Amino acid sequence: MNYRFSKTLGAFSSSAVREILKLTQGKSIISFAGGLPAEEFFPVEAVKEAIGRVMEGGKSALQYGLTEGYTPLRQSICNRMATKGMKVTPDDMLLTTGSQQSIDLLTRVYIDEGDVILVERPTYLAAIQVFQARGAKIVSVRSDRHGMDLEDLAVQIKQHRPKMVYVNPSFSNPAGRVWSLERRKGLLAACRQNDVLILEDDPYGELKFGTTEIMPSIFSLDQHPEGSCVVYTSTFSKIVAPALRTGWVMGDRAVIRNMAQAKQAADLHSSTLDQMTLHQLMEQFDMDAHIGLISVEYEKRMRTMVQVLQEKNWPGVHWNDPQGGMFLWLELPAHIDTQVLLAAAVQQGVAFVPGVSFFADEPERNTMRLNYTHAGEAEIRLGLDRLDAVLQPLLAAAPRV
Amino acid sequence: MNYRFSKTLGAFSSSAVREILKLTQGKSIISFAGGLPAEEFFPVEAVKEAIGRVMEGGKSALQYGLTEGYTPLRQSICNRMATKGMKVTPDDMLLTTGSQQSIDLLTRVYIDEGDVILVERPTYLAAIQVFQARGAKIVSVRSDRHGMDLEDLAVQIKQHRPKMVYVNPSFSNPAGRVWSLERRKGLLAACRQNDVLILEDDPYGELKFGTTEIMPSIFSLDQHPEGSCVVYTSTFSKIVAPALRTGWVMGDRAVIRNMAQAKQAADLHSSTLDQMTLHQLMEQFDMDAHIGLISVEYEKRMRTMVQVLQEKNWPGVHWNDPQGGMFLWLELPAHIDTQVLLAAAVQQGVAFVPGVSFFADEPERNTMRLNYTHAGEAEIRLGLDRLDAVLQPLLAAAPRV
């Protein structure tokens, strides 16, 4: 049999993160690669009790459900969103198999081959994959720690007439960036003026450290949901548990209805058991206290990682100062290619994600993403010791200038 | 905001089945529309116990998992497939959010706009939707109760040079057709000779009545899995419970690997809780006995429905004689449009799916699909009485010939 795969196949290159996840499964590698929450803080007992209550209902948890998702869970999420300044009803919302599916479904119903999508520099690698597979042209906008550069945004909008902008404005993946209020408003104004749809991806927004102020979502800054130029997505993956595979997406009813029809063709609906379990959790479990607890623990781990990095004192290595989220973003001396470094690091028993995957164009090959939420503090020290062992010779070999 | 949706959006017209499902939710309508299993036979206690065992493991059920799916479940399915003459390993298999997602993922990695896909007459409506959304050209092959007409198949292959054939060879949706061994082998030979990929969709194959012989799958008739021109998909939706949203797809490793990469972009992976629960069920629950039990019950309901239809003795109305599966396929007199009939029927408190949705081209508007697995025997009688009330006037108005 001579297989004749689709021409778009090349876009589905497996993500480095996932391939490394596979390599490291069951081995004694310390992984700073995946964006994995810490298992030890999963609310296992609360989930068990929630499932118990769901299964008391019995049969209804096992039958086909609505494509839009379990209505009581949509209502609970609406109640939570209202406390964050986002006023939506269940009809403005679709439940998805994680926010990854929200990105995919919106791309299916909104983007055609050749359409331009603007993204941050750097941006979430699996969003790049979805956009590429659809045949979109992806253009990076110059970005700093406060968000996209509004001047460059204006230039790119004028030059490329984009159909969509994809942003991750709170504790971004991978750069840990928090967009300032000014940049949020600036993006919104520019997009509204030019009929550019904003996909606001917010999986990390609740994982804030210390007294960090939570910025209003871009969705909440726009008229919404009717006629909004923002589609907002988030997920339970980081605040409860990823395996429950439940995200949500909210926006204008026409957008949501079209996405629901695409979902119907894609998989009919997501797991009812997961959705009902999350509904029980939202009703009977103190979600805010739990999020507070994991945020405190994640901040501790981040501080441990930063402290060890400071002790290592690698010349020419810089990193961000996360106020929340799951990642440190490192910039190394220009002559170090982190993809080459990774091969050596895995041999030494430590993994990370090379920065190259997070750029839609002109990659900065001397960057890397370190996750600080999954490994415990002792593992963080040991992992960085291992990284040190492979990095030191490369740093010593720096070209003299 | 002026939304600019994708040009392919029209393809995602909501399926009639799902829209009717929504209309009928919580109302006293008797629905023969959806392909719903009977809730009263869901193995609720066994599922509860399985979940209990999963949750004893605790944390591991809640973390991110492999895109390919939970390996022990893949292994259990391989063991089951081996008893049906299909010898595959977990590496030849991907777990999906139901077999609907298998259809979608294969279409994404194998089909480009303008490619031709051959289908049966009639065929599964939600497969048509997926193919249309991808911009494929869908061509029907003349079909009878034994499968596709091999002569017409040869003509269509020569004329259209199709890339793929989609078939539902055992107790098909909607026509309840079982392909003969000769047709299975004929399709395989023609496709192998012309490098046409076969997507064999087999959600109902195990739901056989009485002493009906189970036909070998087309996949098992081919060399497999390496180099097979067949990709085979099935699901737990009909034999355990749909809400657990777990299907599987098997084929050549290159095909499966590409589909896994597409799945990574689509939703990272399916629910781990559902997959682990099904693994526990497969290990500790007598699946064959359960399938035997529901098949007996479904046959009883089918016979009740057929008996009532015989009593009604509607002139010019014919139906198939199901040997398994979930559907009766009715042909009415040519002047009756079942879409018009449905509107009246829903007013009367009964629903079905008009046949038009199951044709890729040249629809036979005087056909309808009746599900006999969801409603109990008393409901079947009452539902057909209601249908009788709206159908009789139309039958009486038949044009004299």
Interface residues (C-beta under 8 A of the other chain):
Chain A: M1 N2 Y3 R4 F5 S6 K7 T8 L9 F12 S13 S14 S15 R18 L21 K22 Q25 G34 L36 P37 E39 E40 F42 V44 V47 K48 I51 M55 G58 K59 S60 A61 L62 Q63 Y64 G65 L66 T67 T96 T97 G98 Q100 Q101 D104 R108 V109 Y110 I111 D112 A126 Q129 V130 A133 K163 R192 D195 L197 G227 S228 C229 S237 A241 P242 A243 L244 R245 D252 A254 V255 N258 A260 Q261 A262 Q264 A265 A266 D267 L268 H269 S270 S271 T272 L273 D274 T277
Chain B: M1 N2 Y3 R4 F5 S6 K7 T8 L9 F12 S13 S14 S15 R18 L21 K22 Q25 G34 L36 P37 E39 E40 F42 V44 V47 K48 I51 M55 G58 K59 S60 A61 L62 Q63 Y64 G65 L66 T67 T96 T97 G98 Q100 Q101 D104 R108 V109 Y110 I111 D112 A126 Q129 V130 A133 K163 R192 D195 L197 G227 S228 C229 S237 A241 P242 A243 L244 R245 D252 A254 V255 N258 A260 Q261 A262 Q264 A265 A266 D267 L268 H269 S270 S271 T272 L273 D274 T277
